[in-house]
């Protein structure tokens, strides 16, 4: 054997067969003789999630304070391709509907009481 051939071969740790130095698995016995190459896993890009963070936060604030603006933002978020934005848009719409129903209920009680109190023909 010449020197170049010896440098590019090694022995299988299981069967002793002469194999290529770069081999990961012995072709004769099938035993792994070298660890698999390391794979680089690229970190997930969080820009998709952070892209709508400001709109989601503003949407919740406006949903609780100014219902119609919160409703507009929630509809905007529902029309986006991002699943997280759609989820929060749906939650904001549900909160807006609940708050609107509560507001209508209390407004009807208040206006009803005002109408009764302002009626001169109503006797207590």
Sine and cosine of phi, psi and omega as CSV:
sin_phi,cos_phi,sin_psi,cos_psi,sin_omega,cos_omega
0.00,0.00,0.63,-0.78,0.06,-1.00
-1.00,-0.06,0.17,-0.98,-0.16,-0.99
-0.89,0.46,-0.62,0.78,-0.02,-1.00
-0.90,0.44,-0.63,0.77,-0.03,-1.00
-0.93,0.38,-0.59,0.81,-0.02,-1.00
-0.93,0.36,-0.61,0.79,-0.05,-1.00
-0.93,0.37,-0.45,0.89,-0.08,-1.00
-0.98,-0.18,0.21,0.98,0.04,-1.00
-0.79,-0.61,0.29,-0.96,0.09,-1.00
-0.49,-0.87,0.12,-0.99,0.00,-1.00
-0.99,-0.17,0.61,-0.79,0.10,-1.00
-0.92,0.40,0.71,-0.71,-0.02,-1.00
-0.96,0.29,-0.24,0.97,-0.03,-1.00
-0.99,-0.16,-0.80,0.60,-0.11,-0.99
-0.95,-0.31,-0.19,0.98,0.02,-1.00
0.99,0.12,0.07,1.00,0.01,-1.00
-0.91,0.41,0.59,-0.80,0.09,-1.00
-0.98,0.21,0.84,-0.54,-0.04,-1.00
-0.77,-0.63,0.24,-0.97,0.04,-1.00
-0.89,0.46,0.62,-0.78,-0.04,-1.00
-0.88,0.47,-0.48,0.88,-0.03,-1.00
-1.00,0.02,-0.04,1.00,-0.05,-1.00
-0.93,0.38,0.65,-0.76,0.08,-1.00
-0.99,-0.11,-0.51,0.86,-0.04,-1.00
-0.79,-0.61,0.71,-0.71,0.02,-1.00
-0.93,0.37,0.80,-0.60,-0.01,-1.00
-0.94,0.34,-0.32,0.95,-0.03,-1.00
-1.00,0.07,-0.79,0.61,-0.09,-1.00
-0.97,-0.25,-0.26,0.96,0.06,-1.00
0.99,0.13,0.16,0.99,0.00,-1.00
-1.00,0.10,0.64,-0.77,0.04,-1.00
-0.95,0.33,0.80,-0.60,-0.02,-1.00
-0.95,-0.32,-0.14,0.99,0.03,-1.00
-0.57,-0.82,0.52,-0.85,0.04,-1.00
-0.91,0.41,0.49,-0.87,0.03,-1.00
-0.90,0.43,0.46,-0.89,0.01,-1.00
-0.89,0.46,0.57,-0.82,0.00,-1.00
-0.94,0.35,0.69,-0.72,0.05,-1.00
-0.96,-0.29,0.74,-0.67,0.04,-1.00
-1.00,0.10,0.84,-0.54,0.05,-1.00
-0.98,-0.17,0.89,-0.45,-0.03,-1.00
-0.96,0.29,0.75,-0.66,0.03,-1.00
-0.88,0.48,0.56,-0.83,0.00,-1.00
-0.92,0.38,0.59,-0.81,0.00,-1.00
-0.99,0.14,0.91,-0.41,-0.01,-1.00
-1.00,0.06,0.07,1.00,-0.02,-1.00
-0.91,0.41,-0.47,0.89,0.06,-1.00
-0.88,0.48,-0.69,0.73,-0.01,-1.00
-0.97,0.26,-0.63,0.78,-0.06,-1.00
-0.98,0.19,-0.22,0.97,-0.02,-1.00
-0.88,0.48,-0.58,0.81,-0.07,-1.00
-0.96,-0.27,0.10,0.99,-0.04,-1.00
-0.83,0.56,-0.71,0.70,-0.03,-1.00
-0.89,0.45,-0.69,0.72,0.00,-1.00
-0.91,0.41,-0.61,0.79,0.01,-1.00
-0.91,0.42,-0.71,0.70,0.00,-1.00
-0.90,0.44,-0.73,0.68,0.03,-1.00
-0.88,0.47,-0.61,0.79,0.01,-1.00
-0.87,0.49,-0.70,0.71,0.03,-1.00
-0.91,0.41,-0.66,0.75,0.01,-1.00
-0.87,0.49,-0.76,0.65,-0.03,-1.00
-0.94,0.34,-0.47,0.88,0.05,-1.00
-0.89,0.45,-0.64,0.77,-0.02,-1.00
-0.99,0.14,-0.51,0.86,-0.07,-1.00
-0.99,-0.12,-0.84,0.54,0.00,-1.00
-0.88,-0.48,1.00,-0.09,-0.14,-0.99
-0.81,0.59,-0.67,0.74,-0.09,-1.00
-0.93,0.36,-0.61,0.80,0.04,-1.00
-0.93,0.38,-0.65,0.76,0.07,-1.00
-0.89,0.46,-0.61,0.79,0.04,-1.00
-0.91,0.41,-0.65,0.76,0.03,-1.00
-0.90,0.43,-0.70,0.72,0.01,-1.00
-0.90,0.43,-0.64,0.77,-0.01,-1.00
-0.91,0.41,-0.61,0.79,0.06,-1.00
-0.92,0.40,-0.63,0.77,0.07,-1.00
-0.86,0.51,-0.72,0.70,-0.02,-1.00
-0.92,0.40,-0.56,0.83,0.03,-1.00
-0.91,0.42,-0.45,0.89,-0.05,-1.00
-1.00,0.03,0.01,1.00,0.01,-1.00
-0.99,0.13,0.31,-0.95,0.01,-1.00
-0.99,0.11,-0.19,0.98,-0.04,-1.00
-0.98,0.17,0.80,-0.60,-0.02,-1.00
-0.89,0.45,-0.62,0.79,0.00,-1.00
-0.91,0.42,-0.67,0.74,0.03,-1.00
-0.90,0.44,-0.66,0.75,0.02,-1.00
-0.89,0.45,-0.67,0.75,-0.01,-1.00
-0.88,0.48,-0.73,0.68,-0.01,-1.00
-0.94,0.35,-0.55,0.84,0.08,-1.00
-0.88,0.48,-0.67,0.74,0.03,-1.00
-0.91,0.41,-0.67,0.74,0.03,-1.00
-0.88,0.48,-0.67,0.74,0.00,-1.00
-0.91,0.42,-0.61,0.79,0.04,-1.00
-0.91,0.42,-0.68,0.73,0.02,-1.00
-0.88,0.47,-0.71,0.70,0.02,-1.00
-0.89,0.46,-0.66,0.75,0.01,-1.00
-0.88,0.47,-0.67,0.74,0.01,-1.00
-0.91,0.42,-0.70,0.72,0.00,-1.00
-0.89,0.46,-0.73,0.69,0.00,-1.00
-0.90,0.43,-0.59,0.81,0.03,-1.00
-0.91,0.42,-0.69,0.72,0.04,-1.00
-0.89,0.45,-0.67,0.75,0.04,-1.00
-0.90,0.44,-0.68,0.74,0.00,-1.00
-0.89,0.45,-0.68,0.73,0.02,-1.00
-0.89,0.45,-0.66,0.75,0.01,-1.00
-0.88,0.47,-0.78,0.63,-0.01,-1.00
-0.93,0.36,-0.57,0.82,0.03,-1.00
-0.91,0.41,-0.63,0.78,0.01,-1.00
-0.92,0.38,-0.59,0.81,0.06,-1.00
-0.91,0.41,-0.72,0.70,-0.02,-1.00
-0.91,0.42,-0.72,0.70,-0.01,-1.00
-0.93,0.36,-0.54,0.84,0.07,-1.00
-0.91,0.41,-0.68,0.73,0.03,-1.00
-0.92,0.40,-0.61,0.79,0.03,-1.00
-0.91,0.41,-0.65,0.76,0.00,-1.00
-0.91,0.41,-0.63,0.78,0.02,-1.00
-0.93,0.37,-0.69,0.72,-0.04,-1.00
-0.92,0.38,-0.51,0.86,-0.03,-1.00
-1.00,0.04,-0.09,1.00,-0.01,-1.00
-0.99,0.17,0.90,-0.45,-0.04,-1.00
-0.95,0.33,-0.30,0.95,-0.05,-1.00
-1.00,-0.06,0.01,1.00,0.01,-1.00
-1.00,0.03,0.81,-0.59,-0.02,-1.00
-0.95,-0.32,0.71,-0.70,-0.02,-1.00
-0.98,0.20,0.00,0.00,0.00,0.00
